[in-house]
Amino acid sequence: MGSWDDEERAALLALLRARPENTTWPLITSEVADSGSARAVWERCAAPTLFGPATSGFHDAESETESAKKDIAAWRSAEFDFITFRDDEYPQQLREVNQFPPFVFVRGTLVPGENAVSVIGSRNASKEALHTAVDISARLVGAGFTVLSGLASGVDTAAHTSALDNGGRTVALIGTGIRRVYPAANRELQEWIVREGMVLSQFWPDSPPAEHTFPVRNTTMSAYGIATMVVEAGEHSGARIQARTAVEHGRPVILLDSVARGTDWGAALRGQPGVFVAEDPRAAVSAAERVVAGKEQVERLLAAPR
């Protein structure tokens, strides 16, 4: 992608900020992907027409792109990396789904193609669920997986901490900007993850937590991992959103038996293609291992000469 440079990155940022005609970020990203050039899309939208001024949403096109360039330059000297979807470093697994983030911010070490399993569940988790999350994460680390979660209170915190305690790699997909910490109690844990794994955000660096950011984050987590494992969840939890999205993405979902039996949405997912129900942590990790084995078999078949 040699033609993708800071002029292109700045045009992409300017488009996302201006949102011409109130276009959504996924539609902007799709148009740029189809065009192959953010600058071409920007110039088309910013140009005056025979019928009047530029597309609504534009004020001073030149100043908007200059502002974006300054931000990119500042981010280069910051303690995080800025990666757009056209950059080689962008996680390939995110490109495999619809509505992938147009950019990500990363602290820590990005590992291409890693086998990450989401371990998610309630913020106000029961003691049993916390013990289960700890057990599952330890077993995943032992089996060579990356433990993926959202750095929330409860199950997420237990999963990340267990992975680190057992010498494994963990990745946190957060629902705030990369400069933020939420919840505040997880500040030390977030820095520990940066040192030993990776923290990834798809929001502007200083974005605060908001009601809409966490479901968006869950969608991206579903795409990043090879499977989503739900330890405990209520009827209206973010884990429910991620499990349903994972099914739409074609990513396997592993439900603990208590979730499959104890929630309407879990019961509805039972029996769907790619949905596994596990009685205990051992069975849950075994299901993840079968997912990887199947994935590797498909990759070998695709790579075989015809």
C-alpha positions as CSV (number, residue, x, y, z in Angstrom):
1,M,0.0,0.0,0.0
2,G,2.8,2.4,-0.9
3,S,0.5,5.1,-2.3
4,W,-1.1,5.5,1.1
5,D,0.7,8.3,2.8
6,D,0.0,11.1,5.4
7,E,-1.9,13.1,2.7
8,E,-4.3,10.1,2.4
9,R,-4.5,9.6,6.2
10,A,-5.3,13.3,6.7
11,A,-8.0,13.2,4.1
12,L,-9.5,10.1,5.8
13,L,-9.5,11.9,9.2
14,A,-11.0,15.0,7.6
15,L,-13.8,12.9,6.1
16,L,-14.6,11.2,9.3
17,R,-14.7,14.5,11.2
18,A,-16.8,16.4,8.5
19,R,-19.1,13.5,7.8
20,P,-20.5,14.9,4.6
21,E,-24.3,14.8,4.4
22,N,-24.1,13.1,7.9
23,T,-22.6,10.0,6.3
24,T,-21.7,7.3,8.8
25,W,-18.2,6.2,9.5
26,P,-18.7,2.7,8.0
27,L,-20.1,4.2,4.8
28,I,-17.1,6.7,4.6
29,T,-14.7,3.8,5.2
30,S,-16.4,1.7,2.5
31,E,-16.3,4.5,0.0
32,V,-12.6,5.1,0.6
33,A,-11.9,1.4,0.4
34,D,-13.8,1.2,-3.0
35,S,-12.1,4.3,-4.3
36,G,-8.6,3.4,-3.1
37,S,-8.0,7.0,-2.2
38,A,-9.3,9.2,0.7
39,R,-8.0,12.3,-1.1
40,A,-10.1,11.5,-4.1
41,V,-13.3,11.1,-2.0
42,W,-12.4,14.3,0.0
43,E,-11.8,16.4,-3.1
44,R,-15.1,15.2,-4.6
45,C,-17.1,16.0,-1.5
46,A,-15.3,19.3,-0.9
47,A,-15.5,20.7,-4.4
48,P,-18.2,23.3,-5.3
49,T,-20.9,22.1,-7.7
50,L,-22.9,23.8,-10.4
51,F,-25.8,24.0,-8.0
52,G,-24.0,25.6,-5.0
53,P,-21.3,25.1,-2.4
54,A,-19.5,21.9,-1.5
55,T,-21.3,19.0,0.1
56,S,-22.9,20.0,3.5
57,G,-20.6,19.3,6.4
58,F,-17.6,21.2,4.9
59,H,-16.5,24.6,6.1
60,D,-12.9,25.2,5.2
61,A,-11.6,22.1,3.4
62,E,-7.9,23.2,3.5
63,S,-7.9,24.1,7.2
64,E,-9.6,20.8,8.0
65,T,-7.0,18.7,6.2
66,E,-4.2,20.8,7.7
67,S,-5.6,20.2,11.2
68,A,-5.7,16.5,10.5
69,K,-2.0,16.5,9.4
70,K,-1.0,18.3,12.6
71,D,-2.8,15.7,14.6
72,I,-1.1,12.8,12.8
73,A,2.3,14.5,13.3
74,A,1.5,14.9,17.0
75,W,0.4,11.3,17.3
76,R,3.7,10.1,15.8
77,S,5.5,11.4,18.9
78,A,2.9,10.2,21.3
79,E,3.1,7.0,23.4
80,F,0.7,5.2,21.1
81,D,0.6,4.1,17.4
82,F,-2.0,5.4,14.9
83,I,-3.0,2.9,12.3
84,T,-5.5,3.3,9.5
85,F,-7.3,0.5,7.7
86,R,-5.1,1.0,4.6
87,D,-1.9,0.6,6.6
88,D,-0.1,-2.8,6.4
89,E,0.0,-3.0,10.2
90,Y,-3.8,-2.9,10.5
91,P,-5.1,-6.2,12.0
92,Q,-6.1,-8.3,9.1
93,Q,-8.9,-10.1,11.1
94,L,-10.7,-6.7,11.4
95,R,-10.8,-6.3,7.6
96,E,-12.7,-9.6,7.4
97,V,-15.9,-8.2,8.7
98,N,-18.3,-5.4,7.7
99,Q,-18.1,-2.1,9.5
100,F,-14.5,-2.5,10.5
101,P,-12.9,0.6,12.3
102,P,-11.4,3.1,9.9
103,F,-8.4,3.4,12.3
104,V,-7.1,2.1,15.6
105,F,-4.8,3.4,18.2
106,V,-2.5,1.0,19.9
107,R,-0.3,0.9,23.0
108,G,1.9,-2.2,23.5
109,T,2.8,-4.8,21.0
110,L,0.7,-5.6,18.0
111,V,1.0,-9.3,17.0
112,P,-0.2,-10.1,13.5
113,G,-2.6,-13.0,13.2
114,E,-2.6,-14.0,16.8
115,N,-5.2,-16.6,18.1
116,A,-7.1,-14.4,20.6
117,V,-10.2,-15.6,22.4
118,S,-12.6,-13.1,24.0
119,V,-13.4,-13.9,27.6
120,I,-16.3,-11.6,28.6
121,G,-19.1,-11.3,31.0
122,S,-20.9,-9.3,33.7
123,R,-19.4,-6.2,35.3
124,N,-21.1,-7.1,38.5
125,A,-20.1,-10.7,38.3
126,S,-20.7,-13.4,40.9
127,K,-17.8,-15.0,42.8
128,E,-18.4,-18.2,40.8
129,A,-18.1,-16.3,37.5
130,L,-14.9,-14.6,38.6
131,H,-13.3,-17.9,39.5
132,T,-14.5,-19.3,36.2
133,A,-12.9,-16.4,34.3
134,V,-9.7,-16.9,36.1
135,D,-9.6,-20.6,35.4
136,I,-10.5,-20.2,31.7
137,S,-7.9,-17.5,31.2
138,A,-5.2,-19.6,32.8
139,R,-6.1,-22.6,30.6
140,L,-6.2,-20.5,27.5
141,V,-2.7,-19.2,28.2
142,G,-1.5,-22.8,28.8
143,A,-3.0,-23.7,25.4
144,G,-1.1,-20.9,23.7
145,F,-4.0,-18.5,23.2
146,T,-4.1,-14.7,23.7
147,V,-6.8,-13.7,26.2
148,L,-8.9,-10.9,24.8
149,S,-11.3,-8.8,26.8
150,G,-12.6,-5.2,27.3
151,L,-10.9,-4.1,30.5
152,A,-14.3,-3.6,32.3
153,S,-14.9,-4.4,35.9
154,G,-15.8,-8.0,36.8
155,V,-15.2,-10.8,34.4
156,D,-13.0,-8.7,32.0
157,T,-10.7,-7.7,34.9
158,A,-10.5,-11.2,36.2
159,A,-9.6,-12.6,32.7
160,H,-6.9,-10.0,32.0
161,T,-5.3,-10.4,35.4
162,S,-5.3,-14.2,35.3
163,A,-3.6,-14.2,31.8
164,L,-0.9,-11.9,33.1
165,D,-0.5,-13.8,36.4
166,N,0.1,-16.9,34.3
167,G,2.7,-15.3,32.1
168,G,0.5,-15.1,29.1
169,R,-0.4,-12.4,26.6
170,T,-3.6,-10.4,26.9
171,V,-5.2,-7.8,24.7
172,A,-7.7,-5.1,25.9
173,L,-10.1,-3.5,23.5
174,I,-11.3,-0.4,25.3
175,G,-14.5,1.7,24.9
176,T,-12.7,5.0,25.4
177,G,-9.9,6.9,23.8
178,I,-6.4,5.4,24.1
179,R,-5.4,8.2,26.5
180,R,-8.2,7.4,28.9
181,V,-8.6,4.9,31.7
182,Y,-12.0,3.4,32.4
183,P,-12.8,2.3,35.0
184,A,-10.3,4.4,37.0
185,A,-9.6,1.5,39.3
186,N,-8.0,-0.4,36.3
187,R,-5.2,2.2,35.7
188,E,-2.4,-0.1,36.9
189,L,-3.9,-3.1,35.1
190,Q,-4.1,-1.1,31.9
191,E,-0.4,-0.2,32.1
192,W,0.5,-3.8,32.9
193,I,-1.3,-4.9,29.8
194,V,0.5,-2.3,27.8
195,R,3.8,-3.7,29.0
196,E,3.0,-7.4,28.5
197,G,0.3,-7.3,25.7
198,M,-1.7,-4.6,23.9
199,V,-4.4,-2.0,24.5
200,L,-6.4,-1.1,21.4
201,S,-8.9,1.7,20.9
202,Q,-11.0,2.7,17.8
203,F,-12.0,6.1,19.2
204,W,-10.3,9.5,19.2
205,P,-7.5,9.5,21.7
206,D,-9.3,11.6,24.4
207,S,-12.8,10.2,23.9
208,P,-14.6,9.7,27.2
209,P,-16.7,6.6,27.9
210,A,-20.2,6.9,26.4
211,E,-23.2,4.6,26.2
212,H,-22.7,4.0,22.5
213,T,-18.9,3.3,22.6
214,F,-19.1,0.0,24.5
215,P,-21.4,-1.9,22.0
216,V,-19.2,-0.6,19.2
217,R,-16.1,-1.9,21.1
218,N,-17.8,-5.3,21.5
219,T,-18.4,-5.5,17.8
220,T,-14.7,-4.9,17.1
221,M,-13.7,-7.4,19.8
222,S,-15.8,-10.0,18.1
223,A,-13.9,-9.4,14.9
224,Y,-10.5,-9.4,16.5
225,G,-10.8,-12.7,18.2
226,I,-11.2,-16.2,16.7
227,A,-14.0,-16.9,19.2
228,T,-16.1,-15.2,21.8
229,M,-16.5,-17.0,25.2
230,V,-19.2,-15.8,27.5
231,V,-18.7,-16.6,31.2
232,E,-21.7,-14.9,32.7
233,A,-24.2,-12.3,31.4
234,G,-27.6,-10.9,31.9
235,E,-30.4,-10.4,29.4
236,H,-29.2,-6.9,28.3
237,S,-25.5,-7.1,28.7
238,G,-22.7,-6.1,26.3
239,A,-21.7,-9.8,26.2
240,R,-25.1,-10.5,24.6
241,I,-24.4,-7.9,21.9
242,Q,-21.0,-9.4,21.2
243,A,-22.2,-13.0,21.1
244,R,-24.9,-12.1,18.6
245,T,-22.4,-10.0,16.5
246,A,-19.9,-12.9,16.5
247,V,-22.6,-15.2,15.1
248,E,-23.2,-12.6,12.3
249,H,-19.4,-12.3,11.7
250,G,-19.2,-16.1,11.4
251,R,-17.0,-16.2,14.5
252,P,-17.6,-19.1,16.9
253,V,-19.3,-18.4,20.2
254,I,-18.7,-20.5,23.4
255,L,-21.3,-20.1,26.1
256,L,-20.9,-21.5,29.5
257,D,-23.8,-23.8,30.3
258,S,-25.2,-21.3,32.9
259,V,-25.5,-18.6,30.2
260,A,-27.1,-21.0,27.7
261,R,-29.6,-22.1,30.4
262,G,-30.1,-18.9,32.3
263,T,-30.8,-16.3,29.6
264,D,-33.3,-16.1,26.9
265,W,-30.7,-14.9,24.4
266,G,-28.3,-17.7,25.3
267,A,-31.1,-20.3,24.9
268,A,-31.9,-18.7,21.5
269,L,-28.3,-19.1,20.3
270,R,-28.0,-22.7,21.4
271,G,-28.0,-24.9,18.4
272,Q,-27.0,-22.2,15.9
273,P,-24.0,-22.9,13.6
274,G,-20.8,-22.1,15.4
275,V,-22.3,-21.9,18.8
276,F,-20.8,-24.2,21.5
277,V,-22.1,-24.8,25.0
278,A,-19.5,-25.7,27.6
279,E,-20.2,-27.2,31.0
280,D,-17.0,-26.0,32.6
281,P,-13.7,-24.2,31.9
282,R,-12.0,-27.3,30.6
283,A,-14.7,-27.9,28.0
284,A,-14.7,-24.2,27.0
285,V,-11.0,-24.2,26.3
286,S,-11.3,-27.5,24.5
287,A,-13.9,-25.9,22.2
288,A,-11.5,-23.1,21.5
289,E,-8.8,-25.6,20.6
290,R,-11.2,-27.3,18.1
291,V,-12.0,-23.9,16.6
292,V,-8.2,-23.4,15.9
293,A,-7.8,-26.9,14.6
294,G,-10.7,-26.3,12.1
295,K,-9.3,-23.0,11.1
296,E,-5.8,-24.4,10.4
297,Q,-7.3,-27.2,8.4
298,V,-9.2,-24.8,6.2
299,E,-6.0,-22.7,5.7
300,R,-4.1,-25.8,4.7
301,L,-6.8,-26.7,2.2
302,L,-6.8,-23.2,0.7
303,A,-3.0,-23.2,0.5
304,A,-2.8,-26.6,-1.2
305,P,-1.9,-26.7,-4.9
306,R,-4.8,-27.4,-7.2
